[in-house]
Amino acid sequence: MIQITDEYMNDMLKTTRPYTVVILRATTKRNEPGADQIVWEHGRRNFVLRRDGRLCIVCPATDEGNVSGLYIFNTDVDETRKIMDEDPAVRSGIFRYDIHSVRSFPGDSLAK
């Protein structure tokens, strides 16, 4: 196993930058008639945000828990909150969200 020195860690930590994580949660309105169409438009909006470079990672949850998804935004907390507040599924009360300011390494990605 390769040894990671304190010097290496300190150098790498200097390269991190801020991101914003959003944890999306479904409300009881998720099961109401018409919710699927609103969630579909929510997904369409996610594609626009990805294309524009503001939404780096989209992870819809696939289990039966109360978390519906996880996002990593390339925007600050205030801008992310504005983006989420304009989301059609959030506006309609189907989803609610929590925002967290985080740091990570630019260029990291999901495994292929």
N, C-alpha and C positions, 0 to 999 in steps of 0.2 A: 504494500500500500504506500502511496506517495505521502510524504510528510508535508503538511502545510504549516509554514512558519508564521509567527506573529507578524513579521514584516510583510509577508505576502498578503495576509488577511487585512492588515491596515491599508496597504496599497489598493487592494480590491474594493474595500469599503468606501474609499474616496471616489470611486467611479459610480456609486449608486446615485439614483435620482428619484424624485418623488413621483408617486402614482397615487391613484385613489381606487380602493376596492369597494365594491357595492355587493352586499348580500341581499338578494331579492327573495321575498317571502310571499306566498299566496295568502289571501284572506278567504273568508267563507264565500265571497262573491265569485271566486274562481269557478265554482260549480253552478252558477246561475245561467239560465238560457242567454245566449248571445255572447258569453264570455270568450268562447273559442275564437270568434271573429276578431274581437278586440285584441286577444293575445297574438293572433296572426299578424295584425298590424303593428303590434309591439315588436314582433320579430322582424318585420320589414324595416322598421326604424332602426333596429340594431344593425342590419346590413348597411344602412346608410352611414351610421356612426362608425362602423368598421372601415368602410370605404374611405371616409374622411380622415381616418387616422386618430380619431378621438377615443375609440373603444378598441383596446389592444387584444383583449381576451374575453371571449364569451363562453361560459360553461353552464348550459342548462342542466339542472339536476335531474337525474333519472331514477331516483329512488322515491319512496313514499313519504319521506320526511317533510318537514314544513319549509325547507329551503327550496326555492324554485330555481335559483341560479346564482352564479357568482360572476362578476364583471371586474376587469381591471381597466381603468380609464387612464388615458394619457392627459388628464386635465386635473386642475386643482379641485379641492373639496367644494368650493363655491360654484364653480362651473359645472361640476358633476351633479350637484344638487339641482341646479337649474335644468340640466339635461333630463334628469330623472323626474323632476316635477312636471315636465312637459310630455312625458311618456303616456300614451293613451291608456295603457293598462293601470298605471299608477293613478292617473286622473280619474279613472272610472272606479277606483277602489279595489280592483282585482289583485293588485300587488301593492305591497309596502316594501320599504327598503331601509337598510342601515348603511352608512358610509363610514369608511375608515381611511385615514391617511397612512400610506405605507411607503417604503423605499424598496427598490430592487435594482437589478443590474440591467441596463439597456442591452437589448439583443437577446436576453433570455427568451426561450420559447418552449412550447409544449413538445414533448418527444414525438417523433414520427412513428 
